[in-house]
Amino acid sequence: MTVIVIDTNVLLAADGQADHMSAECMEECLTRLKRVKATERVVLDDARILLGEYHHILKPNSSPTYGSAFLKWLLQVEGNANHVEKVTITPRDQENTLFDEFPSDAALEAVIDRSDRKFFGSFEVLGGCHIVIYVSVIRPTRT
């Protein structure tokens, strides 16, 4: 079973809340979340930093959107090892933007936003090669 880290933008795109993404990308995010629930396991950290990020942008008990429904499902299965892989990530700051587990790589630090480092730190805990990171979209910069 594949273990996957889900970037917050995937949930937003599935909800149609990501205006910068194409309709095809939004549909792919929705399809991917459905597949995650059916056949994959989601990485969550034991301090609930990732869940906190999801909860900050989605309201699982209010809006009937797919992203919110997915978050509600995650909250319900959080302790179920068939659906969730728990990891420990170690924040080095109060904002939860620096983590001991984030690779010490200047090139990576230059391109990964500090707010996304919790996702990459979770990836590293599992050894990197045993996990799929599904980050929504990297848009090319036009000059």
C-alpha positions as CSV (number, residue, x, y, z in Angstrom):
1,M,0.0,0.0,0.0
2,T,1.4,3.4,-1.0
3,V,2.0,5.9,1.7
4,I,1.4,9.5,0.7
5,V,2.0,13.0,2.0
6,I,-0.8,15.4,0.8
7,D,0.0,19.0,0.3
8,T,-2.8,21.4,1.4
9,N,-3.2,22.7,-2.1
10,V,-4.5,19.3,-3.2
11,L,-7.4,19.6,-0.7
12,L,-8.1,23.2,-1.9
13,A,-8.0,22.2,-5.5
14,A,-10.4,19.3,-4.9
15,D,-12.7,21.9,-3.3
16,G,-12.5,24.2,-6.3
17,Q,-10.8,26.8,-4.1
18,A,-7.6,27.1,-6.1
19,D,-8.3,29.7,-8.8
20,H,-4.8,29.5,-10.1
21,M,-5.3,25.8,-11.1
22,S,-6.9,24.5,-14.2
23,A,-10.1,22.5,-14.2
24,E,-8.1,19.4,-15.2
25,C,-5.8,19.9,-12.2
26,M,-8.7,20.2,-9.9
27,E,-10.3,17.1,-11.2
28,E,-7.0,15.2,-10.9
29,C,-6.8,16.3,-7.2
30,L,-10.3,15.1,-6.5
31,T,-9.6,11.8,-8.2
32,R,-6.4,11.4,-6.3
33,L,-8.1,12.0,-2.9
34,K,-10.7,9.4,-3.8
35,R,-7.9,6.9,-4.6
36,V,-6.1,7.8,-1.3
37,K,-9.2,6.9,0.7
38,A,-9.7,3.6,-1.2
39,T,-6.1,2.2,-1.6
40,E,-3.5,4.3,0.1
41,R,-2.3,5.5,3.5
42,V,-1.9,9.2,4.5
43,V,1.1,10.4,6.5
44,L,0.2,12.4,9.6
45,D,2.5,13.5,12.3
46,D,1.9,12.6,15.9
47,A,1.9,16.3,17.0
48,R,-0.9,16.9,14.5
49,I,1.0,19.7,12.7
50,L,-0.2,18.5,9.3
51,L,-3.8,18.1,10.5
52,G,-3.6,21.6,11.9
53,E,-2.6,22.9,8.5
54,Y,-5.5,21.2,6.9
55,H,-7.9,22.3,9.6
56,H,-6.7,25.9,9.2
57,I,-8.0,26.1,5.6
58,L,-10.9,23.7,5.7
59,K,-13.9,23.3,8.0
60,P,-14.7,19.6,8.3
61,N,-18.0,20.2,10.1
62,S,-19.4,23.1,8.1
63,S,-19.1,23.1,4.3
64,P,-20.1,20.1,2.3
65,T,-17.1,20.2,0.0
66,Y,-14.9,17.3,-0.9
67,G,-11.7,18.7,0.7
68,S,-13.6,19.3,4.0
69,A,-15.2,15.8,3.8
70,F,-11.7,14.3,3.2
71,L,-10.4,16.2,6.3
72,K,-13.3,14.9,8.3
73,W,-12.5,11.4,7.2
74,L,-8.9,11.8,8.2
75,L,-9.9,12.9,11.6
76,Q,-12.1,9.8,11.9
77,V,-9.4,7.4,10.8
78,E,-6.4,9.2,12.3
79,G,-5.7,6.3,14.7
80,N,-6.3,3.5,12.1
81,A,-3.0,2.1,10.7
82,N,-4.9,0.9,7.6
83,H,-5.4,4.5,6.5
84,V,-2.8,6.5,8.3
85,E,1.0,6.3,8.8
86,K,2.1,8.3,11.9
87,V,5.5,9.9,11.9
88,T,7.3,12.2,14.3
89,I,8.6,15.5,13.0
90,T,10.6,17.9,15.1
91,P,9.9,21.6,14.8
92,R,12.8,24.0,15.5
93,D,10.6,27.1,15.7
94,Q,7.2,28.1,17.0
95,E,5.8,28.8,13.6
96,N,6.4,25.1,12.5
97,T,8.4,26.1,9.4
98,L,11.8,24.6,10.3
99,F,12.2,20.9,11.0
100,D,15.1,18.7,12.0
101,E,13.9,16.2,9.5
102,F,14.0,18.6,6.5
103,P,17.0,17.7,4.4
104,S,20.1,19.9,4.8
105,D,20.3,21.0,1.2
106,A,20.8,24.6,0.2
107,A,19.3,24.0,-3.3
108,L,16.1,22.4,-1.8
109,E,15.9,25.2,0.9
110,A,15.9,27.8,-1.9
111,V,12.9,26.3,-3.7
112,I,10.7,24.8,-0.9
113,D,8.6,27.4,0.8
114,R,9.1,27.3,4.6
115,S,5.4,26.7,5.2
116,D,5.7,23.5,3.1
117,R,8.7,22.0,4.9
118,K,6.5,20.1,7.3
119,F,5.4,17.9,4.3
120,F,9.0,17.3,3.2
121,G,10.1,16.6,6.8
122,S,7.3,13.9,7.0
123,F,8.6,12.4,3.8
124,E,12.1,12.2,5.1
125,V,11.1,10.4,8.3
126,L,10.0,7.4,6.1
127,G,13.3,7.2,4.2
128,G,12.2,9.1,1.1
129,C,12.0,6.1,-1.2
130,H,9.0,4.5,0.4
131,I,6.6,7.4,-0.1
132,V,4.9,9.4,-2.8
133,I,4.7,13.1,-2.3
134,Y,1.8,14.5,-4.2
135,V,2.2,18.3,-4.4
136,S,-0.5,19.9,-6.4
137,V,1.2,21.9,-9.2
138,I,4.4,23.6,-9.9
139,R,3.8,26.4,-12.3
140,P,6.6,27.5,-14.5
141,T,7.8,31.1,-14.0
142,R,7.6,33.2,-17.1
143,T,10.2,35.8,-17.9
